[in-house]
Amino acid sequence: MPVRIKTLALLAFVLIGQLASTSPVRAGTSSEITDCSIENQTPSISLGAEARYVVHLFGGNGSYSISFAYGDGWTDSASVTGPQATFAHWFQTTGTFTQTAYVRSAGSSATCTAQTVVW
């Protein structure tokens, strides 16, 4: 074999080896950006009633760490391996409160908000 053909064959062998060792990117891996939204099931409630929230989760790797602040000084947290997490709260005073979900998954994070009026 001439030297040029041997060089091309060696180069092809190296490239094929590189392609074979590269891991494919799959849905739900750390390459997907984490995102969230809050479904506020009780946007306006009377004092003493149960406020309910569903945090919808997207991206990441399907395993999420959530810190949920109700806006009145109280917080909850959850670790889930699914597309949503539910939270419930009883406000102790009237007013307008902003709920914030801080979500982490696969090296990225997201923040989403909602608002509840308590009368």
N, C-alpha and C positions, 0 to 999 in steps of 0.2 A: 504494500500500500504506500502510495506517496505520502509524504509528511503532511500535506494539506488535508487529505482525507482522514488521516489519523487524528489530526487536530479537531476537525469537524465532528468526528465520531465521539471523541472525548468530551467536547463541548455539549453535544446532544445528550450524552449520558449524564453529565452534571445537571443540565437543565431538567431532564426528566426526573432525576432524583430530588431536585428542589420542589418541583410541582407535586410529587407524590408525598412529600413530607409536610406540605402546607395544609393546615387544618381548615376545613370549610367553615364559614360563618353560618350558624343556624339561628332561627327565630328564637327569641327569648334568652340570648346570650348577652354577655356584658357589652356587646357592641351596640345594643339598642338603648336609646335615651329613655330614662324613667320619666313618666308624666302621671298626672292625677287630675281628678275633678271631684267636687263634693256635690252629692245629691242631698239637698236640704229638704227633708220630708216634712218639716214643721217650720216654715219661714216666719210665721207669726203665731205665737202661742200665749196662753194666759200663764201667769205666775203659778208655779207648782205643777204644771203639766210637763210630761216627758217630751223633751226635744230629741229628735232622731236624725241621724246622718249616715249616709253611705259614701265611703270614699272609694271611687272607681280608680283602678290602677292599670297603667299601660307601660309597655316596654320593660326595661330591666331584664331580669332573668326569671321572673315569676315568684321570687321570694322577696318580700318587702318588710321594712321596718318603718313603722308609722308613729309619729308623735302628733297628737291631736289636741290643740288648744281651743277651749270653748270661748275665750274672750273675756271671761270674768275671773281669771286667775286660776281656774281649774284646768288640768290636763289629763289625758289618758294616753296610753301607748299600746301598740299591738304589733305582733310579728305574724305575717300571713304568707301562705304559699298559694295564693289564688288571685283572682281579678278584683276583689273588693274586700272591704272591712267595714263593719258597722259599729257605731258609737251612739250612746244615749246619755242624756244629761238632764238634771233638774236645776234650773236657774233659781237663785235665791233672792234676786232683785229684778226690778223692771228696768228696761232700757233696750238699746240696740247693741248687739254683740257680734263681733266678727270672729268666725271660726277659721282656724288655719291648720291645715294638714301639712306636716313636714314628712316627706317620703324619701327613703333611701333604698336603692337596689343596684347591685352589680356595678358599684363604683360611681354611680351618678345619683343625683337627687332632684326633687321637684317640690314645689310649694303650691298649694291651691287654697282658695278661700271661699267662704260663704258668709251669709249674714242672717241673724235671727233677731226679730223684734219680740220682746217679752213685755206683755202688758198686764 
